[in-house]
């Protein structure tokens, strides 16, 4: 990962066009999904996101696809703008996109929901992918899905996680293993950076993984009463937590004990500095806090790029919460706490 201050500046400029509190307030006051799209087209950086799509009667699924497509195109534009950083970042974006789309397809298969899928990866990023997403989207069952990914590096993981007797696909287990690959790629790429960038990037990624591991342990203890062996199988083998801390959390009897152990670690002290309503929000809130800090204070172009990507993904999550809440007439006071900004 080479450094480039041109892309550093460009990413910061794009971040300056993020949605504001005023925008979120207006979006939350929308009465229909069409109103949400109208506001985005008229008042935000998403003016070019929708092409010829008409906001009148826009389907929720199509709306969300268009936003995802816009986001990946934005990442592609940044990567192509400066190839010295962009090649490594576009590889990260490509692999992360592959995993995200695999999980989306599996979620559709699990829920038996009707398809409204149309997603195209830009050519520059597509060169780094091993999946034909359009072929993947046509899969109507898990066997067809496996056939669509048979020549990819994800195939061994996906083959061993078959649906259970009720045809339910173990999405959480699959997602956890696929993200191990993403993080391994990132840590390998970090080894090619200079010492300053390596320190900055490693600290950032370590904190994200520490909280992912912590919350995986909490959820498994709290909701599934999982034994030590199963809990350890979910641990992503990166991060800054000591093996002894991981072992202590895995051996804890309750979720409360896990929380207390994490709170005493160096990374865990961030818990008291993050506002959250429940533990399920904590991972995203930590990501947001660390990424936003990097946008203002990091001197590493690659750290700023990855932070910008994470912040865009959080903004997309916010928009999807608003779209779905509006579609199903959920009270805005229920939607608002779900937004991170």
C-alpha positions in Angstrom: 0.0 0.0 0.0 1.8 3.1 -1.2 0.9 6.5 0.2 -0.7 9.3 -1.8 -1.8 12.6 -0.4 -3.9 13.4 -3.5 -6.3 10.6 -2.7 -6.0 11.6 1.0 -7.3 15.0 0.2 -10.0 13.8 -2.1 -11.4 11.3 0.4 -11.6 14.1 3.0 -13.4 16.4 0.5 -16.0 13.6 -0.2 -16.4 13.1 3.6 -17.3 16.8 3.8 -20.4 16.1 1.7 -21.8 13.5 4.1 -25.4 13.7 5.4 -25.9 16.2 8.2 -28.1 16.3 11.2 -30.4 18.6 9.2 -30.6 16.0 6.4 -31.4 13.2 8.8 -34.1 15.3 10.4 -35.7 16.0 7.1 -35.4 12.3 6.0 -37.0 11.1 9.2 -40.0 13.5 8.5 -40.6 11.9 5.1 -44.1 10.4 4.8 -43.3 8.0 1.9 -40.3 6.2 0.4 -40.8 8.5 -2.6 -40.3 11.5 -0.3 -37.0 10.1 0.9 -35.7 9.7 -2.6 -36.9 13.2 -3.6 -35.0 14.7 -0.7 -31.8 12.9 -1.5 -32.0 13.9 -5.2 -32.7 17.5 -4.4 -30.6 18.3 -1.3 -27.6 15.9 -1.0 -24.6 14.3 -2.7 -26.9 11.5 -3.9 -28.3 13.7 -6.7 -26.7 11.4 -9.3 -27.5 8.1 -7.6 -30.8 7.3 -9.2 -30.3 7.7 -13.0 -33.6 7.6 -14.8 -35.4 6.0 -11.8 -38.6 7.8 -11.0 -39.3 8.4 -7.3 -43.0 8.0 -7.8 -43.8 4.5 -6.5 -40.1 3.6 -6.2 -39.8 0.0 -4.8 -37.9 -0.3 -1.6 -35.6 -3.0 -3.0 -34.7 -1.1 -6.1 -34.1 2.1 -4.1 -31.7 0.3 -1.8 -29.9 -1.3 -4.7 -29.4 2.0 -6.4 -27.9 3.4 -3.2 -25.5 0.4 -2.9 -24.6 0.8 -6.6 -23.9 4.5 -6.1 -21.7 3.7 -3.1 -19.6 1.1 -4.9 -19.2 3.5 -7.9 -18.0 6.2 -5.5 -15.4 3.9 -4.1 -14.3 2.9 -7.6 -13.9 6.5 -8.6 -11.6 7.1 -5.6 -9.5 4.0 -6.4 -9.1 5.0 -10.0 -8.2 8.5 -9.0 -4.9 7.4 -7.5 -3.7 3.9 -8.4 -0.8 3.9 -6.0 -3.2 3.5 -3.1 -6.2 2.6 -5.2 -5.0 -0.9 -6.3 -4.9 -2.2 -2.7 -8.0 -0.4 -1.7 -10.0 -1.6 -4.7 -8.9 -5.1 -3.9 -10.3 -4.6 -0.4 -13.5 -3.1 -1.7 -13.9 -5.9 -4.2 -13.5 -8.6 -1.6 -15.7 -6.9 0.9 -18.3 -6.4 -1.9 -18.2 -10.1 -2.7 -18.8 -11.1 0.9 -21.6 -8.5 1.4 -23.4 -9.7 -1.7 -23.0 -13.4 -0.8 -24.6 -12.6 2.6 -27.4 -10.6 0.8 -28.2 -13.5 -1.5 -28.1 -16.0 1.4 -30.5 -13.8 3.4 -32.9 -13.7 0.4 -32.7 -17.5 0.2 -33.3 -17.9 3.9 -36.3 -15.6 4.0 -37.8 -16.8 0.7 -38.4 -13.1 -0.1 -39.0 -12.0 -3.7 -35.9 -10.9 -5.6 -35.3 -7.3 -6.5 -31.6 -7.6 -7.2 -29.6 -5.8 -9.8 -26.1 -5.0 -8.9 -23.1 -4.4 -11.1 -19.5 -4.0 -10.0 -17.5 -1.3 -11.8 -14.9 -2.7 -14.3 -11.9 -1.5 -12.3 -13.1 -3.3 -9.2 -14.6 -6.3 -11.1 -11.0 -7.2 -12.2 -10.3 -8.1 -8.6 -13.4 -10.2 -8.1 -13.8 -14.0 -8.6 -17.6 -14.0 -8.5 -20.2 -13.4 -11.2 -22.7 -11.6 -9.1 -25.5 -11.8 -11.7 -25.1 -15.6 -11.9 -25.1 -15.8 -8.1 -28.3 -13.8 -7.9 -30.1 -16.3 -10.1 -29.6 -19.1 -7.6 -33.0 -20.3 -6.3 -31.7 -22.8 -3.7 -28.5 -23.5 -1.8 -27.2 -26.1 -4.3 -27.5 -23.7 -7.2 -25.8 -21.1 -5.0 -22.9 -23.4 -4.4 -22.6 -24.1 -8.1 -22.4 -20.4 -8.7 -19.5 -20.0 -6.3 -17.7 -23.3 -7.0 -14.6 -21.7 -8.6 -14.1 -19.1 -5.9 -12.0 -19.1 -2.8 -15.1 -18.9 -0.7 -16.4 -22.3 -1.9 -14.8 -24.5 0.8 -16.4 -22.4 3.5 -19.8 -22.3 1.8 -19.8 -26.1 1.1 -19.4 -27.0 4.8 -22.3 -24.9 5.9 -25.3 -26.6 4.5 -28.9 -25.6 5.4 -30.3 -27.5 8.4 -33.4 -29.8 8.4 -35.6 -26.7 8.3 -33.7 -25.3 5.2 -32.3 -22.5 7.4 -28.8 -21.4 6.2 -26.4 -20.6 9.1 -25.6 -17.1 7.9 -23.9 -15.9 11.0 -21.3 -18.7 10.9 -20.7 -18.2 7.2 -20.4 -14.4 7.6 -17.9 -14.8 10.4 -15.6 -17.1 8.4 -15.8 -15.0 5.2 -14.8 -11.9 7.1 -11.7 -13.8 8.5 -10.5 -13.9 4.9 -11.2 -10.1 4.4 -9.2 -9.3 7.5 -6.4 -11.6 6.6 -6.1 -9.9 3.3 -6.0 -6.5 5.0 -3.3 -7.5 7.5 -1.2 -9.0 4.8 -1.5 -5.7 2.8 -0.5 -3.7 5.9 2.8 -5.6 6.1 3.7 -3.8 2.8 3.3 -0.3 4.2 5.8 2.0 5.9 6.1 1.9 9.7 3.9 4.9 10.3 1.1 3.6 8.2 1.5 0.1 9.6 1.1 1.4 13.1 -1.9 3.5 12.3 -3.7 0.9 10.3 -3.0 -2.0 12.7 -4.3 0.1 15.7 -7.5 0.9 13.8 -8.2 -2.6 12.6 -7.2 -4.2 15.9 -9.8 -2.1 17.8 -12.6 -3.0 15.3 -11.8 -6.8 15.6 -11.5 -6.6 19.4 -15.0 -5.4 19.6 -16.3 -7.8 17.0 -14.8 -10.7 19.0 -16.1 -9.3 22.3 -19.7 -8.9 20.9 -19.6 -12.3 19.3 -18.8 -13.8 22.7 -21.5 -11.8 24.4 -24.2 -12.8 21.9 -23.2 -16.5 22.0 -23.3 -16.5 25.8 -26.5 -14.4 26.2 -28.7 -15.7 23.4 -27.4 -19.3 22.7 -25.8 -20.4 26.0 -22.9 -21.6 23.8 -20.1 -23.7 25.3 -16.5 -22.7 25.3 -15.6 -24.7 22.2 -18.4 -23.1 20.1 -17.5 -19.6 21.4 -13.9 -20.0 20.4 -14.8 -21.1 16.9 -16.2 -17.6 16.3 -13.1 -15.8 17.4 -11.4 -13.8 14.5 -7.7 -14.5 15.1 -6.5 -10.9 14.9 -6.8 -7.8 17.2 -4.9 -6.6 20.2 -6.7 -8.5 23.0 -4.4 -10.8 24.8 -5.0 -14.6 24.4 -5.6 -14.7 28.2 -8.3 -12.1 27.9 -10.0 -14.0 25.1 -9.8 -17.2 27.1 -11.2 -15.5 30.2 -14.2 -14.1 28.2 -14.8 -17.5 26.5 -14.8 -19.2 29.9 -17.0 -16.7 31.6 -20.3 -18.0 32.9 -22.4 -14.9 31.9 -22.5 -12.1 29.5 -22.1 -9.7 32.4 -18.8 -11.3 33.3 -17.6 -11.0 29.7 -18.5 -7.3 29.8 -16.5 -6.8 33.0 -13.4 -8.6 31.6 -13.5 -6.5 28.4 -13.9 -3.3 30.4 -10.6 -3.9 32.1 -8.6 -4.3 28.8 -6.9 -1.4 27.1 -9.3 -1.5 24.1 -12.3 -2.1 26.3 -11.9 1.2 28.1 -13.4 2.8 25.0 -16.8 1.4 26.0 -17.3 4.2 28.5 -16.5 6.8 25.8 -19.2 5.6 23.4 -22.9 6.3 23.8 -25.1 3.3 23.0 -28.5 2.0 24.0 -27.6 -1.7 23.8 -24.6 -3.9 23.1 -25.8 -4.7 19.6 -25.1 -1.1 18.6 -21.6 -1.0 20.2 -19.5 -2.4 17.4 -20.9 0.0 14.8 -20.6 2.9 17.2 -16.9 2.1 17.9 -16.2 1.8 14.2 -17.9 5.1 13.6 -16.0 6.9 16.4 -12.6 5.5 15.3 -13.2 6.1 11.6 -14.4 9.7 12.2 -11.3 10.4 14.3 -9.1 9.1 11.5 -10.8 11.4 9.0 -9.7 14.4 11.1 -6.4 13.3 12.6 -4.8 10.4 10.7 -1.8 11.2 8.5 -2.1 7.9 6.7 -3.8 8.1 3.3 -4.7 4.4 3.4 -6.2 4.7 6.9 -8.2 7.7 5.8 -9.5 5.8 2.7 -10.6 2.7 4.7 -12.1 5.0 7.3 -14.0 6.9 4.6 -15.3 3.6 3.2 -16.5 2.5 6.7 -18.3 5.8 7.3 -20.0 5.6 3.9 -21.2 2.1 4.8 -22.6 3.4 8.1 -24.4 6.2 6.2 -25.9 3.6 3.8 -27.1 1.6 6.8 -28.7 4.8 8.1 -30.5 5.4 4.8 -31.8 1.8 4.7 -33.1 2.1 8.2 -35.0 5.2 7.2 -36.3 3.7 3.9 -37.5 0.5 5.6 -38.9 2.4 8.6 -40.8 4.8 6.2 -42.0 1.9 4.1 -43.5 0.1 7.1 -44.8 3.3 8.9 -42.4 2.8 11.9 -42.5 5.8 14.3 -39.6 8.1 13.7 -38.7 8.0 17.4 -38.0 4.3 17.0 -36.0 4.8 13.8 -33.9 7.7 15.1 -31.9 5.8 17.8 -30.8 3.3 15.1 -29.0 6.0 13.1 -25.3 6.6 13.7 -24.0 10.0 12.8 
